[in-house]
C-alpha cells in the first residue's frame, strides 16, 4: 500500500497554530511520522512564511493587550465576574 501524498494548505497551519484541540493540529503533529509524504513548492513555503509571520505578529499583539487589560482587572468592581481566568493563549 502506498503512502498518501498530501499538500498542507496554509489554513491548516494557521488553524493548528490557533488551537491544539482540532484536527489540523493532530495532522500537523504527525508530520515526520512516515504516515504520509508532504509535497512542497517554493511559492507554497513562501506563503507559509508570510501568513504564519502575520499570525505571529497578531498573536503577540493580542497577548500584550490581554496582559494590559488583566493588569487593570484589580480596578474592576468585585461583583463583576472575571472571565479572564479560563482564557487560553
ROSE-4610 file (N, C-alpha, C; in Angstrom, 1 decimal, always signed):
// ROSE-4610
residu = [X/X/X/X/X/X/X/X/X/X/X/X/X/X/X/X/X/X/X/X/X/X/X/X/X/X/X/X/X/X/X/X/X/X/X/X/X/X/X/X/X/X/X/X/X/X/X/X/X/X/X/X/X/X/X/X/X/X/X/X/X/X/X/X/X/X/X/X/X/X/X/X/X/X/X/X/X/X/X/X/X/X/X/X/X/X/X/X/X/X/X/X/X/X/X/X/X/X/X/X/X/X/X/X/X/X/X/X/X/X/X/X/X/X/X/X/X/X/X/X/X/X/X/X/X/X/X/X/X/X/X/X/X/X/X/X/X/X/X/X/X/X/X/X/X/X/X/X/X/X/X/X/X/X/X/X/X/X/X/X/X/X/X/X/X/X/X/X/X/X/X/X/X/X/X/X/X/X/X/X/X/X/X/X/X/X/X/X/X/X/X/X/X/X/X/X/X/X/X/X/X/X/X/X/X/X/X/X/X/X/X/X/X/X/X/X/X/X/X/X/X/X/X/X/X/X/X/X/X/X/X/X/X/X/X/X/X/X/X/X/X/X/X/X/X/X/X/X/X/X/X/X/X/X/X/X/X/X/X/X/X/X/X/X/X/X/X]
num = [1/1/1/2/2/2/3/3/3/4/4/4/5/5/5/6/6/6/7/7/7/8/8/8/9/9/9/10/10/10/11/11/11/12/12/12/13/13/13/14/14/14/15/15/15/16/16/16/17/17/17/18/18/18/19/19/19/20/20/20/21/21/21/22/22/22/23/23/23/24/24/24/25/25/25/26/26/26/27/27/27/28/28/28/29/29/29/30/30/30/31/31/31/32/32/32/33/33/33/34/34/34/35/35/35/36/36/36/37/37/37/38/38/38/39/39/39/40/40/40/41/41/41/42/42/42/43/43/43/44/44/44/45/45/45/46/46/46/47/47/47/48/48/48/49/49/49/50/50/50/51/51/51/52/52/52/53/53/53/54/54/54/55/55/55/56/56/56/57/57/57/58/58/58/59/59/59/60/60/60/61/61/61/62/62/62/63/63/63/64/64/64/65/65/65/66/66/66/67/67/67/68/68/68/69/69/69/70/70/70/71/71/71/72/72/72/73/73/73/74/74/74/75/75/75/76/76/76/77/77/77/78/78/78/79/79/79/80/80/80/81/81/81/82/82/82/83/83/83/84/84/84/85/85/85/86/86/86/87/87/87/88/88/88/89/89/89]
x = [+0.9/+0.0/+0.9/+0.6/+1.4/+0.9/+1.9/+1.6/+0.8/-0.2/-0.9/+0.1/-0.2/+0.6/-0.2/+0.3/-0.5/+0.2/-0.6/-0.1/-0.9/-0.2/-0.9/-1.3/-2.5/-3.0/-2.6/-2.3/-1.9/-2.9/-4.2/-5.2/-5.1/-4.5/-4.3/-3.2/-2.2/-1.1/-1.6/-2.4/-2.9/-3.9/-4.7/-5.7/-4.9/-3.9/-3.1/-2.4/-2.0/-1.3/-2.3/-3.5/-4.5/-5.0/-5.1/-5.6/-5.0/-4.7/-4.1/-5.2/-6.5/-7.6/-8.1/-7.8/-8.5/-7.7/-8.4/-7.8/-6.6/-6.6/-5.4/-4.1/-4.2/-3.1/-2.7/-3.7/-3.4/-2.7/-3.1/-2.5/-1.0/-0.9/+0.5/+1.4/+0.9/+1.7/+2.2/+1.6/+2.0/+3.0/+3.4/+4.4/+5.7/+6.4/+7.6/+7.4/+6.1/+5.8/+5.9/+6.2/+6.3/+4.9/+3.8/+2.5/+2.1/+2.7/+2.3/+3.5/+3.5/+4.5/+3.9/+4.7/+4.2/+4.9/+4.2/+4.7/+4.7/+5.8/+6.0/+6.5/+6.4/+7.0/+7.5/+8.4/+9.0/+7.9/+6.9/+5.9/+5.0/+4.8/+4.0/+4.7/+6.0/+6.7/+6.8/+6.9/+6.9/+5.6/+4.5/+3.2/+3.0/+3.5/+3.5/+4.2/+5.4/+6.2/+5.4/+4.9/+4.2/+3.0/+2.2/+0.9/+1.2/+2.1/+2.4/+3.1/+4.0/+4.6/+3.5/+2.6/+1.5/+0.7/+0.4/-0.4/+0.4/+1.7/+2.5/+2.5/+2.6/+2.5/+1.2/+0.1/-1.2/-1.3/-0.8/-0.8/+0.0/+1.1/+1.9/+1.1/+0.5/-0.3/-1.5/-2.2/-3.3/-2.9/-1.8/-1.2/-0.9/-0.3/+0.1/-1.2/-2.2/-3.5/-4.1/-4.2/-4.8/-4.0/-2.7/-1.9/-2.2/-2.3/-2.5/-3.9/-4.9/-6.3/-6.3/-5.6/-5.7/-5.0/-4.0/-3.4/-4.4/-5.4/-6.4/-7.6/-7.7/-8.8/-9.0/-7.9/-8.0/-8.8/-9.0/-9.7/-11.2/-11.6/-13.0/-13.7/-15.0/-15.8/-15.8/-15.8/-15.7/-16.9/-18.1/-19.3/-19.3/-18.4/-18.4/-17.6/-18.1/-17.4/-16.1/-15.1/-13.8/-13.8/-13.9/-13.9/-12.5/-11.5/-10.2/-9.5/-9.9/-9.2/-9.2/-10.1/-10.1/-9.6/-9.0/-8.6/-7.3/-7.3/-6.1/-5.4/-4.2/-3.4/-2.5]
y = [-1.2/+0.0/+1.2/+2.2/+3.4/+4.4/+5.2/+6.3/+7.4/+8.0/+9.1/+10.3/+11.0/+12.1/+13.4/+14.3/+15.4/+16.8/+17.8/+19.2/+19.9/+20.4/+21.1/+22.5/+22.8/+24.2/+25.1/+26.3/+27.3/+27.4/+27.3/+27.4/+26.3/+25.1/+24.0/+24.5/+25.1/+25.6/+26.6/+27.6/+28.7/+28.1/+27.2/+26.6/+25.8/+25.1/+24.3/+25.2/+26.4/+27.4/+28.0/+28.1/+28.7/+27.8/+26.5/+25.6/+24.2/+23.6/+22.3/+21.2/+21.6/+20.6/+20.1/+20.7/+20.3/+19.3/+19.0/+18.0/+18.6/+19.9/+20.5/+20.2/+20.5/+20.3/+18.8/+17.9/+16.5/+16.0/+16.6/+16.3/+16.8/+18.0/+18.6/+17.9/+17.4/+16.6/+15.3/+14.8/+13.6/+13.8/+15.1/+15.3/+14.7/+14.0/+13.3/+11.9/+11.5/+10.2/+9.1/+9.4/+8.5/+7.9/+8.5/+8.1/+8.6/+9.7/+10.3/+11.1/+11.4/+12.2/+13.6/+14.6/+16.0/+16.6/+17.2/+17.9/+19.4/+20.0/+21.4/+22.1/+23.4/+24.1/+25.4/+26.0/+27.3/+28.3/+28.6/+29.5/+29.2/+27.9/+27.5/+27.7/+27.4/+27.7/+29.2/+30.0/+31.4/+31.9/+31.3/+31.7/+31.3/+30.1/+29.6/+30.7/+31.1/+32.1/+33.4/+33.9/+35.2/+35.2/+34.2/+34.1/+33.8/+32.8/+32.5/+33.6/+34.4/+35.6/+36.6/+36.8/+37.7/+37.3/+36.0/+35.4/+35.6/+35.4/+35.5/+36.9/+37.9/+39.3/+39.6/+39.1/+39.3/+38.7/+37.5/+36.8/+37.5/+38.1/+38.8/+40.1/+40.8/+41.9/+41.6/+40.5/+40.1/+39.8/+39.0/+38.7/+39.9/+40.9/+42.2/+42.9/+43.0/+43.6/+42.9/+41.6/+40.8/+41.0/+41.1/+41.3/+42.7/+43.7/+45.0/+45.1/+44.5/+44.5/+43.8/+42.6/+41.9/+42.6/+43.5/+44.3/+45.2/+45.7/+46.6/+46.0/+44.6/+44.0/+44.2/+44.5/+44.8/+46.0/+46.9/+48.1/+47.9/+46.7/+46.4/+46.1/+46.5/+46.2/+44.7/+44.3/+42.9/+42.1/+42.7/+42.0/+41.6/+42.0/+41.6/+40.3/+39.4/+38.1/+38.3/+37.5/+37.5/+36.4/+36.9/+35.9/+35.6/+36.2/+36.0/+34.8/+34.2/+33.1/+31.9/+31.7/+30.5/+30.7/+31.9/+32.3/+31.5/+30.9/+30.2/+31.0/+31.2/+31.9/+31.0]
z = [+0.0/+0.0/+0.0/-0.9/-1.0/+0.1/+0.5/+1.4/+0.8/+1.5/+1.0/+0.7/-0.4/-0.8/-0.5/+0.3/+0.7/+0.5/+0.4/+0.4/+1.5/+2.4/+3.5/+3.1/+3.1/+2.8/+4.0/+3.7/+4.7/+5.8/+5.5/+6.5/+7.6/+7.2/+8.1/+9.1/+8.7/+9.6/+10.5/+10.0/+10.8/+11.8/+11.5/+12.4/+13.5/+13.1/+14.1/+15.0/+14.5/+15.4/+16.4/+16.1/+16.9/+18.0/+17.8/+18.7/+18.6/+19.8/+19.8/+19.9/+19.9/+20.1/+18.8/+17.7/+16.5/+15.6/+14.5/+13.6/+12.9/+12.6/+12.0/+12.8/+14.1/+15.0/+15.0/+15.1/+15.1/+13.8/+12.7/+11.4/+11.4/+11.8/+11.8/+12.8/+13.9/+14.8/+14.2/+13.2/+12.5/+11.4/+11.2/+10.2/+10.7/+9.8/+10.2/+10.7/+10.8/+11.3/+10.3/+9.0/+7.9/+7.5/+8.0/+7.6/+6.3/+5.8/+4.5/+4.0/+2.7/+2.1/+1.9/+2.3/+2.1/+0.9/+0.0/-1.2/-1.0/-1.3/-1.1/-2.4/-2.5/-3.6/-2.9/-3.6/-3.1/-2.9/-3.8/-3.6/-2.4/-2.2/-1.0/+0.3/+0.4/+1.6/+1.8/+0.8/+1.0/+1.5/+1.0/+1.5/+3.0/+3.4/+4.8/+5.6/+5.2/+6.0/+6.1/+5.0/+5.1/+6.0/+5.8/+6.6/+8.1/+8.4/+9.8/+10.5/+9.8/+10.5/+10.8/+9.9/+10.2/+11.4/+11.4/+12.5/+13.8/+13.8/+15.0/+15.5/+14.6/+15.0/+15.7/+15.1/+15.7/+17.1/+17.2/+18.5/+19.5/+19.2/+20.1/+20.6/+19.6/+19.9/+20.9/+20.5/+21.4/+22.8/+22.9/+24.2/+25.0/+24.4/+25.0/+25.5/+24.7/+25.0/+26.2/+26.2/+27.3/+28.5/+28.4/+29.6/+30.2/+29.4/+29.9/+30.5/+29.9/+30.4/+31.7/+31.8/+33.1/+34.2/+33.9/+34.9/+35.6/+34.8/+35.2/+35.8/+35.8/+36.4/+37.9/+38.6/+40.0/+40.3/+39.3/+39.5/+39.2/+38.7/+38.4/+39.7/+39.7/+40.9/+41.2/+42.4/+42.7/+42.4/+42.2/+41.9/+40.4/+39.6/+38.2/+38.0/+37.2/+37.0/+36.3/+36.7/+36.0/+34.9/+33.7/+32.6/+32.1/+32.6/+32.1/+32.6/+33.7/+34.3/+33.5/+32.6/+31.7/+30.3/+30.1/+28.8/+28.4/+27.3/+26.8/+25.7/+25.8/+24.8/+24.1]
